[in-house]
Amino acid sequence: MKHTLKICILSTLLFTLAKTGLAKEYSKPDSTAACKNAADFFNWYLGAIHQHKYDAYQPKFIQSPSGMTMLDFSVYLSNLKTYHFSDSLLQAEKNSYKQCISNLEKIKYSDFEKYTDLDQFEAIDCDFGNSYKWLHTQEAPDTLIIKSIKFKNKDTAIVTINSGTYNSKEKKCSYYDSTIVYMKKMNNAWKIADIK
């Protein structure tokens, strides 16, 4: 089964925001672009998860030139950039691994290769392979759908994405969880500023 994010966008796609007592409308192109970029990321992310392309959606453990252990972010961060992550979110993501990186610098790669238990990875703050960070879950959903988009102002939008399961017998999806994607318009392009 192909895992794709279904983009549900109402035909009118005009959203109203009350700000300082005045109502403002935001256009269909902005609504479509913000939703499309959020959908692009989650289509790629869910696809990589289901295809077990671990190095595509998280850093990779590698041996440093000195024989110690380190993280390689090159493929992971390149993918996040390709799929509309803002520069500030890319930097925050890399910074979130500081403790793991610091701990890995003290472990010979030959010793690290023997790590098999989750407890070992948790002890060095490198247990990121135990969950799907951008979905905030340990189990990957079968499907995702954009539930809504709300504009805070002309350059900031909040896209709500629901995660769900697919029942092949009934040929029906049921949705059980939400992810909030904060979108920011930068240089006329909608970027992912944060995911909660």
C-alpha positions in Angstrom: 0.0 0.0 0.0 1.3 3.4 -0.9 1.5 5.7 2.1 0.7 9.2 1.1 -0.5 12.3 2.9 -4.0 13.2 1.7 -4.3 16.9 1.4 -7.7 18.0 2.3 -8.2 21.6 1.3 -11.6 23.2 1.0 -12.3 24.6 -2.4 -12.6 28.2 -1.2 -9.5 28.2 1.0 -10.1 31.6 2.5 -9.3 31.8 6.1 -10.2 34.7 8.4 -8.1 36.1 11.2 -9.2 38.7 13.6 -6.4 41.0 14.6 -6.8 44.2 16.4 -10.5 44.1 15.7 -10.0 43.9 11.9 -10.7 40.7 9.9 -8.1 39.7 7.3 -8.4 37.1 4.7 -5.5 34.9 3.4 -5.5 33.7 -0.1 -5.8 30.3 -1.7 -2.2 30.3 -3.0 -0.8 30.8 0.5 -3.1 28.2 2.0 -2.2 25.7 -0.8 1.5 26.4 -0.6 1.7 26.1 3.2 -0.3 22.8 3.1 1.7 21.5 0.2 5.1 22.1 1.9 3.9 20.4 5.1 2.5 17.5 3.1 5.8 17.2 1.1 7.7 16.7 4.3 5.3 14.2 5.9 4.9 12.2 2.6 8.7 11.8 2.5 9.0 11.2 6.2 6.3 8.5 6.4 7.6 6.9 3.2 11.1 6.7 4.5 9.8 5.2 7.8 7.8 2.5 6.0 10.7 1.8 3.6 13.1 1.4 6.6 15.4 4.2 5.2 16.8 5.0 8.7 19.7 7.1 7.6 17.3 9.3 5.6 15.3 10.5 8.6 17.8 10.4 11.5 21.5 10.9 11.9 23.8 7.9 11.3 26.3 6.5 13.8 29.8 6.3 12.1 33.4 5.9 13.0 35.4 9.2 13.4 38.9 9.4 11.8 40.3 8.9 15.4 38.4 5.6 15.8 35.7 7.0 18.1 32.0 7.2 17.4 30.3 10.2 15.9 27.0 11.2 14.2 26.8 11.9 10.5 24.1 14.4 9.8 24.8 15.0 6.1 22.0 13.0 4.5 19.5 13.7 7.3 19.9 17.5 7.3 20.0 17.6 3.5 16.6 15.8 3.5 15.1 18.2 6.1 16.3 21.2 4.0 14.9 19.7 0.8 11.6 19.2 2.6 11.2 22.8 3.6 12.7 23.0 7.1 13.7 26.5 8.1 17.4 27.3 8.8 16.5 27.9 12.5 14.8 24.6 12.8 17.7 22.8 11.1 20.1 24.4 13.6 17.8 23.5 16.6 17.6 19.9 15.4 21.4 19.6 15.2 21.8 21.2 18.6 19.3 18.7 20.1 22.0 16.0 19.7 24.8 17.9 21.6 24.7 15.6 24.6 24.7 12.5 22.4 27.6 13.8 20.4 29.5 14.6 23.5 29.0 11.1 24.9 29.9 9.4 21.6 33.2 11.2 21.5 34.2 9.0 24.5 33.3 5.7 23.0 35.4 3.7 20.6 33.5 2.7 17.5 34.5 -0.9 17.9 32.9 -0.9 21.4 29.8 1.1 20.2 29.1 -1.6 17.5 28.3 -4.0 20.3 25.5 -1.8 21.7 22.2 -3.6 21.2 20.0 -2.7 24.2 17.8 0.4 24.4 19.2 1.0 27.9 22.7 1.5 26.4 21.5 4.1 24.0 19.4 5.8 26.6 22.4 6.0 29.0 24.3 8.1 26.4 21.3 10.2 25.3 21.4 8.6 21.8 18.1 6.7 21.9 16.6 8.7 19.0 16.1 5.5 17.0 13.4 4.5 19.5 10.8 6.9 18.3 9.6 8.9 15.2 10.6 12.4 16.3 8.4 14.4 14.0 5.3 12.4 14.7 6.0 12.2 18.5 5.3 8.5 18.6 7.0 5.1 18.8 4.7 3.5 16.2 4.4 4.8 12.6 0.9 5.6 11.4 -0.5 4.1 8.2 -1.8 7.4 6.9 -1.8 11.1 7.6 -4.3 13.8 6.6 -4.2 17.5 6.8 -7.1 18.4 9.1 -6.8 22.2 9.1 -4.8 25.3 8.4 -5.1 28.5 10.5 -3.3 31.8 9.9 -1.9 33.8 12.8 -0.9 36.5 10.3 0.1 36.8 6.6 3.5 35.1 7.2 2.6 32.5 9.9 0.3 29.5 9.6 -0.5 26.5 11.7 -1.2 23.2 9.9 -2.8 20.4 11.9 -2.1 16.9 10.6 -3.9 13.8 11.9 -2.3 10.4 12.1 -4.3 7.3 11.4 -4.6 3.6 10.8 -5.9 2.0 7.7 -8.3 -1.0 8.0 -7.9 -2.9 4.8 -10.9 -5.1 5.4 -13.2 -2.1 5.7 -11.1 0.0 3.3 -11.3 2.9 5.8 -9.0 5.1 7.8 -9.5 6.1 11.4 -7.5 9.0 12.9 -6.2 9.1 16.4 -3.6 11.7 17.0 -2.6 15.2 15.8 0.7 16.9 15.0 0.9 20.7 14.8 3.2 22.1 12.1 4.2 25.8 12.4 4.8 27.3 9.0 6.6 30.6 8.3 6.7 32.4 5.1 10.4 33.4 4.4 11.5 35.0 1.1 8.1 34.1 -0.5 8.5 30.4 0.4 6.6 28.5 3.2 9.1 26.8 5.6 8.5 24.5 8.5 9.5 26.6 11.6 8.5 24.0 14.2 6.6 20.7 14.7 4.8 19.9 18.0 
